[in-house]
Amino acid sequence: MNGIDFEQRGGTVDQKSKNSFFSWKLHGNGKTLSPGEVVSPDERLTWGRTVGIGLQHIIAMFGATFLVPLLTGFPPATTLFFSAISTILFLIITGNHVPSYLGSSFAFIAPILAAVSGGNMGTAVFGILATGVLLALVGLLVMKVGSRWVNILMPPVVTGTIVALIGFNLAPAAYNNFVVSPVTALVTLVSVILIAALFKGMIGRLSILIGVIIGYLCAVIRGEVDFTAIHDAAWIGLPEFTTPHVSPAILTMFLPVVLVLIAENIGHIKSVATMTGKDLDSYIGRALFADGLGTALAGIGGGSGTTTYAENIGVMAATRVYSTAAYWVAGIGALLLSLCPKFGAAVYSIPGGVIGGVTVLLYGMIGMLGVRIWVENKVDFSKSINITTAAIPLVIGIADFSFQIGGSQLTGIAIGSIAALVIYHLVYRIMKIRKFEDFV
């Protein structure tokens, strides 16, 4: 693959592990964990317990993965199908060393909504395909030369800013859905808040999914749900696929999403490394390549772009089980579930009021993830370079600035992302030339 060996230094897999790709060592007696112990990626519990944890991973990713197609109009079953395929590819490419589920990325929501506003979903699919190809190329580059250049190009202040502006850019979309049915939206939103506040463990982590279910029941009572499509759908069948429609003009809206996907993948690997005590930096290139390939495949067939999921990190943190065997169970289970059109139709029947209620919180949470990146990396906003890098792009993203350049439309996310990169590196160089001390 362009001269790059998956088994080269930085991702070495010994001969024994290559000969036993699907062999996981049984951790202890396979039933219990002592205090402080974790089940490593190359270990597993008994198969019954492993299947149970794999099902938990399906539940954990379910709400967020399905929310993206609901918001964008993509077929839910198709999204789930490519999510499962992407997860399985990720496990294969990372050699079963990085436990992860690849679900729908929220970073694609804004560009997809902008692309489909003209009524051509194939255009949005092309944008996803192009983004996936670019991310895969970045992954190959990281595998070749290492990941240090990524950290130099995208320091925490830049990464946090880009993630934050993507979330806050979606605020008008949340409002537009909320006003479709304010009562149902408010019931949904309050339910999510109360469940998260009242319950711990798995129920608390599934507050968005359970809140959507409560909102859906409220919508049913209020006569806002149409069951016709559910009744007409078959129990077994292939998902609905969409062919990409080439449109270079929309690339400026989609390609900045690569920056977010890079940040999410690196953050995921760092989190798992911290929890397992293993150095996984050598797998960053593989992870980026795998996510890019999965996103490109989704773009070819009409699924949402993918990313590694923080929701599933929560399951691992709670169970202390980092076995990749559980993710194979989740990937295969999700694949089987995607082959049930009636299930997809049921998800697609969720009305706008429910979506409006949950997205008020969800879009805000995406924005606050950017703030979290700043906090965790101790970004000092008393420094002029940091506050300038964040302030200008955030206003651009929230106000959704737009410019027409030839046949391309630059939107708030693209302009804000470019501004964050340019402002930081320009100011950095100027201050370095001026020999200002302690400026970052």
N, C-alpha and C positions, 0 to 999 in steps of 0.2 A: 504493500500500500504506500506508493510513493517513497519506497525505501525505508519506511518506518516499521520497525519490528515491535509488535505488542509485548514481546518478552525481553526487550532491551532494558538496560539499567534505568531505573525510575519506575519500573512496573514489573519487576522480575517475578515469574512464577516458576517454582521448581518443577522438576520432571514428575515427581510424585503427584503434585496437585494437578498437572496437566492430564495425567492419566486417570484422574478420579474427579472430574469436574463436578459431577453430581453426588459426590460423597462428602458428607458432613460428619465430623466427629461427634459422638454423643457426649454432651456435657454432663459430667458426673453420672448420676443415676437417671438423668433425663427427665426428672420430675420436680426437683427442688433446686433453689439457689440459696447459697449461704449469704449472709450479709456482706455487701461489698462486691460480690461476684457478678459477672455479666456473661451472657452467652455470646461469644465472638461470632463474626460473620461466617467463619468456617466451621462453626459448631451448630448443634441443634438440640432441642429437647425431644421427647418421644414424638412420633409422627402425629399422634392424636392431638397433643398440645401444640405442635407446630402448625397443624391445620387450623386450630382454633385461633392462634395468633395471626395467621394469614388472613382469616376472615375479619379479624379486628382491623387489619390494615385496609381491607376493602371498605369497611364501614367508615374508617377515618378519612379516607380520600373521597368518599362518595359525594358528600355535600358540596365541596368546593369544585370537584371535577365536573359535576353536572350543572353547577351554577353558571359556568362560562357558556355552554351551548344555550342555556335558557336565556341568557342576556343577549346573545349574539344572533340567535336564530339558527345555529348549527344543529344538525340532528344529534340528539343525546346518545343514541346507540352507536353512531359512528365515532363520536368523541371517545366513548368508553372503549370501543374496539381498538383504536389507535393508541389510547392510553395503555392498554394491556400489552399490545405489541411493543411499544416503546419501553415499557418496564422490562420485558423479557430480553430485548436487545441490550438494554443497559446492563443487566446482570451478566450477559454473555461477554460483552465488550470489556467490562471491568473485571472479568475473571472471577465473579462471585466474591469480590473483596469489598465492595461498597454497597451496603444495604440501602435500597432506595425504591420508592414508588414514584413513577413519573405521571403526574396528573396534569389537568388543564392549567396553563399559566394565565394568571390574571393580567399580565403585562400585555397580552394580545387584545384585550377587550376593547380598548379605545380605538386602535387602528382598524380592528375588524368592523366596529360600528360605523366608522367613517367610510370604510370601503364598501360596505353593503348598503349604504344609504342610497346608492344609485340603483339598487335592486339586483346587482350581479354578485352572487356569492362566490362565483369562480374567481373573481378578482381578489377577494380576501384570501381565498385558498392559495392563490399564487404568492401573495405576500408572506404567508406562513411558510410555504415551500422555500422561498428565497431566504427567509430568516434562518430556517433550519440548515440550509446549505452553508450560509456564512458562519453559523455557530460551529458546524462540523469542521470547517476549514480552520477556525480558531483553535479547535481542539487538536487538530493535527499539528498546528504550529506549536502549541504548548507541549505536545508530546516530543517534538523535535528539539526545541530550544529551552524548555522549562517555563515555569509560570511567573517568574519574577517580573517580567515586563508588564504583565497584567496588573500587578499591584502598583507599578509605577504609573501606568496610564490611568488607572482608576483607583485613586486613594479613597479612603472611607468617606471623606466629605463629598466627593463626586458621586460615588455609588449611592450613598444615602439620599442625595439630592434627586438623582434620577428616579429611584424607587418611589420617593415621596411625591414627586410631581406627577407620576403616572397614576397614583391613587387619587390625588386631589383633582386631577384633570377630569375624572369621571363623576365628580359631584353633580353636575347638571343632569347626567343620565339617571342617577339615583332619584333626584327630585321628580323627573318626568314620569318615572314608574310609580313613585309614591302617590302622586296626585290622581293616578288612575282609579284607585280605591283607597282613600285615606284610612278608613276604618280597618280594613283587612291589613293594610301596611302597618298600621300602628299595633295591631294585635301581634303580628309577626315579629316586629322589632322588640316589643316589650317581652314577648316570650323568650326570645334569644337572650336578652339581658338577664331575665330572672333565672333561667336555667343555668347560665354561666355563674350566677351569683350564689345559687342555692345548692348546687351539686358539684362534687369533686370527681376525680377519676374519669372514666370513659364517658359517663353521661355529661359531665361538664365540658369535655372536649368536643362532644357532638352537639353542642348547644345550637349551632347554626342549622344543622340537619333537622333536629327536633323542632326548632322554632319554625322552620319551613313547613314541617308536617302539621303543626298547630295552625299556622296561617292558612294552609291548604284546606283544613277542615272548616275553618271559619269561612273561607271563600265558597266551599261547597254549600254550607248553610245559607249563605247570602245569594246563592244561585249564580256564582261567577265562574263556574267550571263547566266546560263542555266535554262530556264523556264519549262523544261520537267516535273520535279517532282511536280511543282505547278499545272500544267495542269492535271496530273494524280491523284492527291490527292482528296479525297472526302471532301465534305463540313462538314459532321458530322461523328464523329467516335471516338473511344477510342484512347488514346495515345499509343505509342509503349512501352511495358514494357520489362525490362531486368532482368534476374535472377542472383543473386550474385554468383560468383565463389570463393569459400573459398581458400584464399592464405595468410597464416600467414606471409609470407616473406615481403609483402608490407605494413604491419602495421606500421613499423618504419617510413614510408613516410607520413602516414595519421594521426596517433595519435597526433603528435605535433600541428596539426591544432586545437585541443581542446583548447589549450592555447589562441589562437586568438579568438575563438568563445566566450570564457569566457570574454575576454577583451571587445569584441564588445557588448555583451549583457549587461554587467555592465555599459559600457559607454552610451549605449542607455538609460537605466533606469535612470542614473544620469542626463542625458540631459533633459529628459521629466520631471523629478522631479523638476529640476531648472526652467523650463518654466511654469509649472503648479502650482508651490508652494506647491506640495504635497510630502510627504516622501514616496518613493516607495521602500526603501531598503528591506523591508520585503517581496517583491515580486521577489527578485533576484533569489532565489532558484527555484521558480516556473518557471521563465523565462528560466533559464538554462535547467530545466527538459523538458519544452515544446519544446525548440529549439532542444534539443537532441532527443526527440521523433520524431519530424518532420523530422530531418536529417536521423534518423534510418529508418523511413518509406520510405523516398526517396531512401535510399540505398537498401531496399527490392525490389523496383519496377524499379529502373534505373533512378532516378532523381538526380539532383545536390544537394549537401548538402546546408542547409539553414542557414541564420543568420538574425538578426534584421537589418533593413535597415536605414542608415543615410539619404538616399534620401527622405524618407517619413517624417523624422524629419524636413527636409526643408519645406515640404508642410505644416506641422503643425505650424512651426514658422511663415510662411507667412500668413496663414489664421487665426491663433490663435484658431484653432478648434482641440481639442484633443479627440474628441468623439470616443469611440470604435465602435459606430454604423457605422461610415464611413468606418472602417476597415472591418466590416462584409460585407458591400457593395463591397469593393475591393476584399475580399476573394472569395465571391460568383461570382462576375463578372469575375475574373481571372479563376475560375473553369470552367465557361461556355465557355470562350474563348479557354481553353485548349482542348475542345472537338471538335475543328475545325481543322482537319488535313491539310486542304489547307493553313490555316494561318501559321501553323508550318512549312510547306514546303517553304512558302514564306520567312520566317525568315532564314531557313536553306540554302537558295540560295545565301545569302550574300557572296561574294567572298573574298579570302584571302587578297587582297590588301586593302579592306575596313577595315578588321579586323586589319591588320598591322598598318594602320594609327591611329586608335583609341586606340590601345593598347600601343603605344609609350607614350601616355599621361596617359592612365588608369593605367598601371603597375607602372609608376612613381608616380601617385597619391596614390596608395596603399603604396608604400614605404614612401611617405611623411606623410601619416597618422601616421606612427610610430614616425616621427619627431614631429608631432603635439602633440602626447601624451607626449613627453618630454617637449615641450614648455608649454603646459597647466598645467603640474604638476611641472613646474619650476625645472626640473632636472639639477643639477649643475655639469657640466662636468669639472670643475676645481678640482673635487674630483677624485682621482685615481680609486676608486672602480667603479664609474659610467662610466668613459671613457674606462676602461678596459672591463667592462661588455658589452659595446656597440661595441667597436672596433673589437674585435676578432670574435664574431659571425657574424658581417656584412661582413667581408672579407670571412668567411667560406660560407655564404649564396650567396654572389655575385659570387664568384669563383665556387660555387657548388661543394664543396669537397664531396667525396664519399668514403665509405669504405664497404667492404664485410665482414660480420660477420656471419659465417655459411651459412645458406640459405637466410639471410636477407641483403638487400642493404640499407645502411644508406646514405641519400642524404644531400645536403647542408642545406635544411630547418630543417630536423631532427637534424643533428649535430649542427647547429647553435643555435637552440632552446635549446637543452640540454646544450650546452656550456654557453649560457646566464644565465640559472638557476644555473648551477654548479659554474661558476666563481663568480657570485654575492654572493651567500650564503657562498662559501668557503672564499672569501676575507673578507666578513662581519664578519665571525666567527674569522678569524685570527686577524683582526684589533680590534675586541672587546676583545679578549684574551690579546692582546698587550696593551689594554686600550688607543688606539689612540683617541684623541678628535676630534669631528666634522668631521667624516670620511664619512658621507653619506649626 
